[in-house]
Amino acid sequence: LLFHGNFARFLSAVDEAIGGASGILIQFPLYFGIMGIMKYSGLVGDISHFFISISTPTSFPVFTFFSAGLVNVFVPSGGGQWSIQGPILIQAAEQLGVSLPKSIMAMAYGDQLTNMLQPFWALPLLGITGLKAREIIPYTLLLMLAGLLLFVGILLIF
């Protein structure tokens, strides 16, 4: 980045060098930087502790679902998110007497559902088809809303 003078020239050079994969490769360091800031600033812990403080054994999986979705918007790596949020989730589930497998699945559902908001998963497909993210977001948003109702319902019923 320093050798290119500014971020735009850097992105142009990376795009020229590796083509359609540049968007993916550039995003990883940025996401992990955001993950580090969120983890070491205590923001993820604050978000999780807030949801724990307002939870009951019935509502905890639903709040876990929403907190995981919120964190996933900023840290779209399931493994990275688990390393930050997982220990807090386990401790809270044990304190509230909530099923650990159900709590972990609630986190996984929330993590995966908000991927529909930021289609990181679709970058290779977008590169191949020439579509822009804004062209698929309306469709993925509808799927996300349908999934939201489905997952919350399942978490409350089972």
C-alpha positions in Angstrom: 0.0 0.0 0.0 2.8 2.4 0.8 4.5 1.8 -2.5 1.4 2.7 -4.4 0.8 6.1 -2.8 -2.9 5.8 -2.2 -5.6 3.1 -1.7 -7.2 3.6 -5.2 -3.8 2.9 -7.0 -3.2 -0.1 -4.7 -6.6 -1.6 -5.5 -6.0 -1.0 -9.2 -2.7 -2.8 -9.1 -4.2 -5.7 -7.2 -7.1 -6.0 -9.6 -4.7 -5.9 -12.5 -2.5 -8.6 -10.9 -5.2 -11.1 -9.8 -8.4 -10.0 -11.6 -11.7 -11.2 -10.2 -10.2 -12.5 -6.9 -9.0 -9.1 -5.8 -12.2 -8.2 -4.0 -11.9 -11.3 -1.9 -8.2 -11.0 -1.1 -8.4 -7.4 -0.2 -11.4 -7.9 2.2 -9.8 -10.5 4.4 -7.2 -8.1 6.0 -9.8 -5.4 6.4 -12.3 -7.8 8.1 -9.6 -9.2 10.4 -8.6 -5.7 11.3 -12.3 -4.9 12.2 -12.4 -8.2 14.1 -9.3 -7.2 16.1 -10.7 -3.8 16.9 -14.0 -5.3 18.0 -12.4 -8.0 20.1 -9.7 -6.0 21.9 -11.9 -2.9 22.4 -14.4 -5.0 24.2 -17.3 -4.1 21.8 -18.2 -7.7 21.1 -18.2 -8.5 24.8 -20.4 -5.4 25.5 -22.9 -6.4 22.8 -23.0 -10.0 24.1 -23.3 -9.0 27.7 -26.1 -6.6 26.9 -28.1 -9.5 25.3 -27.3 -11.8 28.3 -28.5 -9.1 30.8 -31.9 -8.9 29.2 -32.3 -12.7 28.5 -34.3 -15.4 30.1 -33.7 -19.1 29.3 -36.5 -18.9 26.6 -35.3 -15.7 25.0 -31.5 -16.3 25.2 -31.3 -18.3 22.0 -33.2 -15.6 20.1 -31.0 -12.9 21.5 -27.9 -15.0 20.7 -29.2 -15.2 17.2 -29.6 -11.4 16.9 -26.3 -10.6 18.5 -24.5 -13.1 16.2 -26.2 -11.5 13.2 -25.1 -8.0 14.4 -21.5 -9.1 15.0 -21.4 -10.9 11.6 -22.1 -7.7 9.8 -18.7 -6.5 11.0 -16.8 -9.8 11.3 -18.1 -12.0 8.4 -15.9 -14.9 9.3 -17.6 -17.7 11.3 -14.4 -18.9 12.8 -13.3 -15.4 13.8 -16.7 -14.6 15.2 -16.7 -17.9 17.2 -13.3 -17.0 18.7 -14.7 -13.7 19.9 -18.3 -14.6 20.9 -18.1 -18.3 21.6 -16.6 -18.2 25.1 -19.1 -15.6 26.2 -21.9 -17.6 24.7 -20.9 -20.8 26.5 -20.5 -19.0 29.8 -23.9 -17.3 29.5 -25.7 -20.5 28.4 -24.4 -22.3 31.4 -25.3 -19.5 33.7 -28.9 -19.4 32.4 -29.2 -23.2 32.1 -29.8 -23.1 28.4 -29.0 -26.0 26.1 -25.4 -25.5 24.8 -26.1 -27.1 21.4 -29.2 -24.9 20.9 -27.2 -21.8 21.9 -24.4 -22.7 19.5 -26.8 -23.3 16.7 -28.6 -20.0 17.4 -25.3 -18.3 17.0 -24.6 -20.2 13.7 -28.0 -19.3 12.4 -27.6 -15.6 13.2 -24.1 -15.6 11.7 -25.3 -17.2 8.5 -28.5 -15.3 8.0 -26.9 -11.8 7.9 -24.6 -13.1 5.1 -27.6 -12.2 3.0 -27.0 -8.5 3.8 -23.4 -8.5 2.7 -22.9 -11.1 -0.1 -19.3 -11.8 0.6 -20.1 -15.4 -0.3 -21.2 -14.2 -3.8 -18.1 -12.3 -4.8 -16.8 -15.0 -7.1 -20.2 -15.5 -8.7 -20.5 -11.7 -9.1 -17.1 -11.5 -10.7 -18.0 -14.3 -13.2 -21.4 -13.0 -14.1 -20.5 -9.3 -14.2 -23.4 -8.5 -11.8 -23.0 -5.9 -9.1 -23.9 -6.6 -5.4 -26.6 -4.0 -5.5 -28.4 -6.1 -8.2 -28.7 -9.1 -6.0 -29.2 -7.5 -2.6 -33.0 -7.0 -3.0 -33.4 -10.7 -3.5 -31.0 -11.8 -0.7 -32.7 -9.3 1.6 -36.1 -11.0 1.0 -34.6 -14.3 1.7 -33.0 -13.0 4.9 -36.3 -11.7 6.2 -38.0 -15.0 5.4 -35.1 -16.8 7.2 -35.4 -14.5 10.1 -39.0 -15.4 10.7 -38.3 -19.1 10.2 -35.2 -19.2 12.5 -36.8 -17.2 15.3 -39.9 -19.3 15.2 -37.8 -22.5 15.4 -35.7 -21.2 18.3 -38.9 -20.3 20.2 -40.7 -23.5 19.5 -37.9 -26.1 20.0 
